[in-house]
Amino acid sequence: MAGHDPEKFDGMFLAMCQRSEKGIEEVLDCLFSFLVRKTDYYTGGTPGLAEKMLMEHFKKYEKIAEKQKEEIKK
């Protein structure tokens, strides 16, 4: 993604995490609740598209996290 700034929303996400009393599970629950209430994320595409998009991004960053963990071990 040209011009994509991965830190663009860091301040907002950090504030959400700091305000969360139940940790990352509460933050994720709030995110998915927002998607249901304020977007067509689940219903706007073909069946299974929402999950496919979610898993593509999850797997992308899972690989990055694993690579970072390996680098720390070295």
C-alpha positions in Angstrom: 0.0 0.0 0.0 1.8 3.1 -1.2 2.1 5.8 1.4 0.8 3.5 4.2 1.9 4.7 7.6 1.8 1.7 10.0 2.0 4.0 13.0 -0.8 6.3 11.9 -3.2 5.2 14.5 -0.8 4.1 17.2 -1.8 6.9 19.6 -5.4 6.0 19.4 -4.9 2.3 19.7 -2.5 2.8 22.6 -5.1 4.9 24.4 -7.7 2.2 23.8 -5.5 -0.5 25.2 -4.5 1.6 28.2 -8.2 2.3 29.0 -9.2 -1.3 28.6 -9.8 -3.0 32.0 -10.0 -6.5 30.4 -7.0 -6.3 28.1 -6.7 -7.1 24.4 -9.9 -9.3 24.4 -12.0 -6.2 25.3 -10.3 -4.1 22.6 -10.9 -6.8 20.0 -14.5 -7.1 21.2 -15.0 -3.4 20.8 -13.5 -3.4 17.4 -15.7 -6.2 16.1 -18.7 -4.6 17.8 -17.9 -1.3 16.0 -17.7 -3.2 12.6 -21.1 -4.7 13.2 -22.8 -1.5 14.3 -21.2 1.1 12.0 -20.1 -0.7 8.8 -21.1 -3.3 6.4 -17.9 -5.3 7.1 -19.8 -8.6 7.7 -22.6 -8.2 5.2 -21.2 -6.0 2.4 -19.2 -8.6 0.5 -19.5 -12.1 -0.7 -20.0 -14.8 1.9 -16.8 -15.5 3.8 -15.0 -12.3 2.6 -14.9 -10.7 6.1 -13.3 -13.8 7.6 -10.9 -14.1 4.7 -9.8 -10.5 5.0 -9.3 -10.9 8.8 -7.3 -14.0 8.5 -5.1 -12.6 5.7 -4.1 -9.7 8.0 -3.8 -11.9 11.0 -1.4 -14.3 9.2 0.6 -11.4 7.8 1.3 -10.0 11.2 1.7 -13.3 12.9 4.6 -14.0 10.6 6.2 -10.6 11.4 5.8 -11.3 15.1 7.4 -14.7 14.8 10.3 -13.3 12.8 10.8 -10.6 15.5 10.7 -13.2 18.2 13.4 -15.2 16.4 15.6 -12.1 16.0 15.4 -11.4 19.7 16.5 -15.0 20.4 19.6 -14.6 18.3 
